[in-house]
Amino acid sequence: MAAGDVLATRWRFIDDGPHRGDANMGRDLALMDEIREDPATALPTLRVYAWDPPCVSLGFHQRTAELDLDRCRALGYDVVRRPTGGRAVLHDREITYSLVVPESIFGRATSVIESYRILSQGLIEGLALLGITTRLAPGSEHAGQGGSAACFASAARCDLVHGDRKVVGSAQVRRRGVILQHGSIPLVDREEAERMAILGEDAEPITGVTDLTTAAGRTITYAEAAQALRQGFAGAFGLQFLEAGFGPAWCERAEKHAERALLGRAL
């Protein structure tokens, strides 16, 4: 992989910190709108963020009936629907990344899997800076195979594994020439909390998963992970990151998207 795999070298980096789940989904979608409406000047964006309170997100096509919304709310979790596919994820004590780029950034038509292969190089290099070796998972194209409602119950070719354990769960959507790829990266072990929220207390443990702190053998904080991801993408693609804020019109658009994403509030 080389810097020439993406054409644009001026990107925007946003360390957005914690937001409610519906706001996070709204902000990702507003970034897609921005690039679609002004592709000539809108910058490709790497955004990292967290969730407060913790939140369960359902894949775009996942049936709401697969999740006990009342149980999630009682546990203190918001519930939202992602614009991307896949299965349910508990977003708790993690760093989430999102990449919003025009499809033209590769200079050629790319399949979804090829774009994962290219864009994930930034993740791989970033996690390597934390001392964590990762690679794209082998296997099926889609996560959540085998009937489980939980995304982290299996790894797909869009996910990253450390050894044979899933450490980054990613998903992608393309709309009108714009790619949104985002993913969940647990900072600490949350298997029990995720199993309880998504599958219920009688479910078998979710195996084959890990987190940054376990994989690195030391505590990895959100701030350290955010900096590593920024440096990883800059190194992988020769990027110059620019800082940028959000204008009133963008914020209004993000709020409207957030309203549509929300499925339930924590009790």
VONULO-198689 format. One record per residue (C-alpha): residue in three letters; residue number from 1; x, y, z. Coordinates in Angstrom, 1 decimal, m for minus. Example, Ala and Ser with C-alpha at 12.3 -4.5 7.8 and 13.67 -1.06 7.14 Angstrom:
BEGIN
NODE	ALA	1	12.3	m4.5	7.8
NODE	SER	2	13.7	m1.1	7.1
This chain:
BEGIN
NODE	MET	1	0.0	0.0	0.0
NODE	ALA	2	1.3	3.4	m0.9
NODE	ALA	3	0.4	7.1	m0.7
NODE	GLY	4	m0.7	7.0	m4.3
NODE	ASP	5	m3.7	4.7	m3.5
NODE	VAL	6	m5.7	7.8	m2.6
NODE	LEU	7	m5.5	10.9	m4.8
NODE	ALA	8	m6.3	13.6	m2.2
NODE	THR	9	m3.6	14.4	0.3
NODE	ARG	10	m5.3	17.3	2.2
NODE	TRP	11	m7.8	15.8	4.6
NODE	ARG	12	m9.7	17.0	7.6
NODE	PHE	13	m9.2	15.4	11.0
NODE	ILE	14	m11.9	15.8	13.6
NODE	ASP	15	m11.5	14.5	17.2
NODE	ASP	16	m15.1	14.9	18.1
NODE	GLY	17	m15.1	13.4	21.6
NODE	PRO	18	m18.2	11.9	23.2
NODE	HIS	19	m21.8	12.5	21.9
NODE	ARG	20	m25.1	10.6	22.2
NODE	GLY	21	m25.5	7.8	19.7
NODE	ASP	22	m28.1	9.6	17.5
NODE	ALA	23	m25.9	12.7	17.3
NODE	ASN	24	m22.9	10.5	16.2
NODE	MET	25	m24.9	9.0	13.4
NODE	GLY	26	m26.2	12.4	12.4
NODE	ARG	27	m22.8	13.9	12.2
NODE	ASP	28	m21.4	11.1	10.0
NODE	LEU	29	m24.4	11.6	7.6
NODE	ALA	30	m24.0	15.4	7.6
NODE	LEU	31	m20.3	14.9	6.5
NODE	MET	32	m21.6	12.7	3.6
NODE	ASP	33	m24.0	15.4	2.6
NODE	GLU	34	m21.2	18.0	2.7
NODE	ILE	35	m19.0	16.0	0.2
NODE	ARG	36	m21.9	15.1	m2.0
NODE	GLU	37	m23.1	18.7	m2.4
NODE	ASP	38	m19.6	20.3	m2.8
NODE	PRO	39	m17.2	17.6	m4.0
NODE	ALA	40	m14.8	20.1	m5.5
NODE	THR	41	m13.9	21.8	m2.2
NODE	ALA	42	m15.2	19.6	0.7
NODE	LEU	43	m12.3	17.7	2.3
NODE	PRO	44	m12.1	13.9	2.8
NODE	THR	45	m12.6	13.5	6.5
NODE	LEU	46	m11.3	11.2	9.3
NODE	ARG	47	m13.4	11.6	12.4
NODE	VAL	48	m12.9	9.9	15.7
NODE	TYR	49	m15.4	10.0	18.5
NODE	ALA	50	m16.9	8.3	21.6
NODE	TRP	51	m20.4	7.6	22.9
NODE	ASP	52	m22.1	9.1	26.0
NODE	PRO	53	m24.1	7.4	27.3
NODE	PRO	54	m23.1	4.0	25.9
NODE	CYS	55	m25.3	3.0	22.9
NODE	VAL	56	m26.3	0.0	20.9
NODE	SER	57	m26.4	0.5	17.1
NODE	LEU	58	m28.3	m1.7	14.7
NODE	GLY	59	m27.3	m2.3	11.2
NODE	PHE	60	m29.3	m0.5	8.5
NODE	HIS	61	m31.2	m3.6	7.4
NODE	GLN	62	m31.3	m5.4	10.7
NODE	ARG	63	m34.7	m6.1	12.1
NODE	THR	64	m35.5	m4.2	15.3
NODE	ALA	65	m37.2	m7.4	16.6
NODE	GLU	66	m33.7	m9.0	16.9
NODE	LEU	67	m32.9	m6.7	19.9
NODE	ASP	68	m34.7	m6.3	23.2
NODE	LEU	69	m35.1	m2.5	23.2
NODE	ASP	70	m36.5	m2.4	26.8
NODE	ARG	71	m33.5	m4.4	28.1
NODE	CYS	72	m31.1	m2.0	26.4
NODE	ARG	73	m32.8	1.0	27.9
NODE	ALA	74	m33.0	m0.5	31.3
NODE	LEU	75	m29.2	m1.2	31.2
NODE	GLY	76	m28.7	2.5	30.4
NODE	TYR	77	m28.1	2.3	26.7
NODE	ASP	78	m29.5	4.4	23.9
NODE	VAL	79	m30.4	2.5	20.7
NODE	VAL	80	m29.8	3.9	17.2
NODE	ARG	81	m29.9	2.6	13.6
NODE	ARG	82	m26.6	3.0	11.6
NODE	PRO	83	m26.6	4.0	8.0
NODE	THR	84	m24.3	1.1	7.4
NODE	GLY	85	m25.1	m2.6	7.4
NODE	GLY	86	m24.1	m5.4	9.7
NODE	ARG	87	m25.3	m6.5	13.1
NODE	ALA	88	m25.8	m4.9	16.5
NODE	VAL	89	m22.8	m3.4	18.3
NODE	LEU	90	m22.5	m2.0	21.8
NODE	HIS	91	m20.6	1.2	21.7
NODE	ASP	92	m19.0	1.5	25.2
NODE	ARG	93	m15.5	2.3	26.3
NODE	GLU	94	m14.3	2.5	22.7
NODE	ILE	95	m12.9	4.8	20.1
NODE	THR	96	m15.0	4.9	16.9
NODE	TYR	97	m13.5	6.1	13.6
NODE	SER	98	m15.4	7.3	10.5
NODE	LEU	99	m14.0	8.0	7.1
NODE	VAL	100	m16.1	10.1	4.7
NODE	VAL	101	m14.5	10.3	1.2
NODE	PRO	102	m15.7	10.7	m2.4
NODE	GLU	103	m15.6	7.4	m4.4
NODE	SER	104	m13.4	9.2	m6.9
NODE	ILE	105	m10.6	9.5	m4.3
NODE	PHE	106	m9.1	6.2	m5.6
NODE	GLY	107	m8.9	7.4	m9.1
NODE	ARG	108	m10.7	4.4	m10.4
NODE	ALA	109	m13.8	2.3	m9.7
NODE	THR	110	m13.3	0.1	m6.6
NODE	SER	111	m15.3	m2.7	m5.1
NODE	VAL	112	m16.4	m2.4	m1.5
NODE	ILE	113	m13.8	m5.0	m0.5
NODE	GLU	114	m11.0	m3.3	m2.4
NODE	SER	115	m11.9	0.1	m0.8
NODE	TYR	116	m11.8	m1.7	2.6
NODE	ARG	117	m8.4	m3.1	1.8
NODE	ILE	118	m7.1	0.4	0.9
NODE	LEU	119	m8.6	2.5	3.6
NODE	SER	120	m7.9	m0.1	6.4
NODE	GLN	121	m4.2	0.4	5.8
NODE	GLY	122	m4.5	3.6	7.9
NODE	LEU	123	m6.0	1.6	10.7
NODE	ILE	124	m3.4	m1.1	10.5
NODE	GLU	125	m0.5	1.5	10.6
NODE	GLY	126	m2.2	3.4	13.4
NODE	LEU	127	m2.7	0.3	15.6
NODE	ALA	128	0.9	m0.7	14.9
NODE	LEU	129	2.0	2.6	16.6
NODE	LEU	130	0.3	1.2	19.7
NODE	GLY	131	2.2	m2.0	19.4
NODE	ILE	132	m0.7	m4.0	18.0
NODE	THR	133	m0.3	m6.0	14.8
NODE	THR	134	m3.5	m6.4	12.8
NODE	ARG	135	m4.7	m7.6	9.4
NODE	LEU	136	m7.9	m7.8	7.5
NODE	ALA	137	m9.9	m10.9	8.5
NODE	PRO	138	m10.2	m13.8	6.2
NODE	GLY	139	m13.6	m15.4	5.6
NODE	SER	140	m17.0	m14.1	4.6
NODE	GLU	141	m17.8	m10.7	3.2
NODE	HIS	142	m20.4	m9.9	5.8
NODE	ALA	143	m20.2	m9.9	9.6
NODE	GLY	144	m22.6	m11.5	11.9
NODE	GLN	145	m22.8	m14.8	10.0
NODE	GLY	146	m24.3	m17.8	11.8
NODE	GLY	147	m27.5	m16.1	12.9
NODE	SER	148	m26.1	m14.0	15.8
NODE	ALA	149	m27.6	m10.6	16.3
NODE	ALA	150	m24.2	m9.4	17.6
NODE	CYS	151	m21.6	m8.0	15.1
NODE	PHE	152	m18.6	m8.9	17.2
NODE	ALA	153	m19.7	m12.6	17.3
NODE	SER	154	m17.8	m13.1	14.0
NODE	ALA	155	m15.3	m11.3	11.8
NODE	ALA	156	m15.8	m10.5	8.1
NODE	ARG	157	m13.3	m9.3	5.5
NODE	CYS	158	m14.0	m5.7	6.4
NODE	ASP	159	m12.8	m6.3	10.0
NODE	LEU	160	m9.4	m6.3	11.5
NODE	VAL	161	m8.1	m9.1	13.6
NODE	HIS	162	m5.2	m9.3	16.1
NODE	GLY	163	m4.0	m12.9	15.8
NODE	ASP	164	m7.3	m14.7	15.4
NODE	ARG	165	m9.3	m12.3	17.5
NODE	LYS	166	m11.5	m9.4	16.1
NODE	VAL	167	m10.4	m6.0	17.3
NODE	VAL	168	m12.0	m3.6	14.8
NODE	GLY	169	m15.5	m4.1	13.5
NODE	SER	170	m16.2	m1.9	10.4
NODE	ALA	171	m19.0	m1.3	8.0
NODE	GLN	172	m19.4	0.8	4.8
NODE	VAL	173	m22.2	2.5	2.8
NODE	ARG	174	m22.0	4.4	m0.5
NODE	ARG	175	m24.5	7.1	m1.4
NODE	ARG	176	m24.4	9.2	m4.5
NODE	GLY	177	m20.7	9.0	m5.0
NODE	VAL	178	m19.7	9.3	m1.3
NODE	ILE	179	m18.3	6.5	0.9
NODE	LEU	180	m18.9	6.4	4.7
NODE	GLN	181	m16.8	3.7	6.4
NODE	HIS	182	m16.9	3.6	10.2
NODE	GLY	183	m16.0	1.2	12.8
NODE	SER	184	m15.9	0.3	16.5
NODE	ILE	185	m12.6	m0.2	18.3
NODE	PRO	186	m13.0	m1.4	22.0
NODE	LEU	187	m10.5	0.1	24.4
NODE	VAL	188	m11.1	m2.5	27.1
NODE	ASP	189	m12.8	m5.8	27.5
NODE	ARG	190	m16.6	m5.3	27.1
NODE	GLU	191	m17.6	m8.8	26.0
NODE	GLU	192	m19.9	m9.4	29.0
NODE	ALA	193	m21.6	m6.0	28.6
NODE	GLU	194	m22.1	m6.5	24.9
NODE	ARG	195	m23.5	m10.0	25.4
NODE	MET	196	m25.9	m8.9	28.0
NODE	ALA	197	m27.2	m5.9	26.0
NODE	ILE	198	m27.6	m7.7	22.6
NODE	LEU	199	m28.0	m11.4	23.3
NODE	GLY	200	m29.3	m11.5	26.9
NODE	GLU	201	m28.0	m13.0	30.2
NODE	ASP	202	m28.5	m16.6	29.1
NODE	ALA	203	m26.4	m16.3	25.9
NODE	GLU	204	m23.1	m18.0	25.4
NODE	PRO	205	m20.0	m15.8	25.7
NODE	ILE	206	m18.9	m14.0	22.5
NODE	THR	207	m15.6	m15.6	21.7
NODE	GLY	208	m12.9	m14.5	19.2
NODE	VAL	209	m12.8	m10.9	20.3
NODE	THR	210	m10.2	m8.6	21.9
NODE	ASP	211	m9.6	m5.0	22.7
NODE	LEU	212	m6.7	m2.5	22.5
NODE	THR	213	m5.7	m2.7	26.1
NODE	THR	214	m5.6	m6.5	26.1
NODE	ALA	215	m3.9	m6.7	22.7
NODE	ALA	216	m1.2	m4.2	23.7
NODE	GLY	217	m0.7	m5.6	27.2
NODE	ARG	218	m1.1	m2.1	28.7
NODE	THR	219	m3.8	0.5	29.1
NODE	ILE	220	m4.7	2.3	25.9
NODE	THR	221	m6.6	5.5	26.4
NODE	TYR	222	m9.0	7.2	23.9
NODE	ALA	223	m6.6	10.1	23.5
NODE	GLU	224	m3.6	7.8	22.7
NODE	ALA	225	m5.7	5.8	20.2
NODE	ALA	226	m7.0	9.0	18.5
NODE	GLN	227	m3.4	10.3	18.0
NODE	ALA	228	m2.3	6.9	16.7
NODE	LEU	229	m5.1	6.7	14.2
NODE	ARG	230	m4.3	10.2	12.9
NODE	GLN	231	m0.6	9.4	12.6
NODE	GLY	232	m1.4	6.0	11.0
NODE	PHE	233	m3.5	7.5	8.2
NODE	ALA	234	m1.1	10.3	7.7
NODE	GLY	235	1.8	7.8	7.3
NODE	ALA	236	m0.2	5.3	5.1
NODE	PHE	237	m1.3	7.9	2.6
NODE	GLY	238	1.1	10.9	2.9
NODE	LEU	239	m1.8	13.0	4.3
NODE	GLN	240	m1.7	16.6	5.5
NODE	PHE	241	m4.5	16.9	8.1
NODE	LEU	242	m6.3	20.2	8.5
NODE	GLU	243	m8.4	21.2	11.5
NODE	ALA	244	m11.9	22.4	10.8
NODE	GLY	245	m15.1	23.2	12.8
NODE	PHE	246	m18.7	22.9	12.0
NODE	GLY	247	m21.0	25.7	10.8
NODE	PRO	248	m24.6	26.3	11.8
NODE	ALA	249	m26.0	24.9	8.6
NODE	TRP	250	m24.0	21.7	9.0
NODE	CYS	251	m25.1	21.3	12.7
NODE	GLU	252	m28.7	21.8	11.7
NODE	ARG	253	m28.4	19.0	9.1
NODE	ALA	254	m26.7	16.7	11.5
NODE	GLU	255	m29.6	17.2	14.0
NODE	LYS	256	m32.2	16.2	11.4
NODE	HIS	257	m30.3	13.1	10.6
NODE	ALA	258	m30.0	12.3	14.3
NODE	GLU	259	m33.7	12.4	14.8
NODE	ARG	260	m34.2	9.7	12.2
NODE	ALA	261	m31.5	7.5	13.6
NODE	LEU	262	m32.8	7.3	17.2
NODE	LEU	263	m34.7	4.1	18.2
NODE	GLY	264	m34.6	4.4	22.0
NODE	ARG	265	m33.3	6.5	24.9
NODE	ALA	266	m31.7	5.1	28.0
NODE	LEU	267	m33.9	5.0	31.1
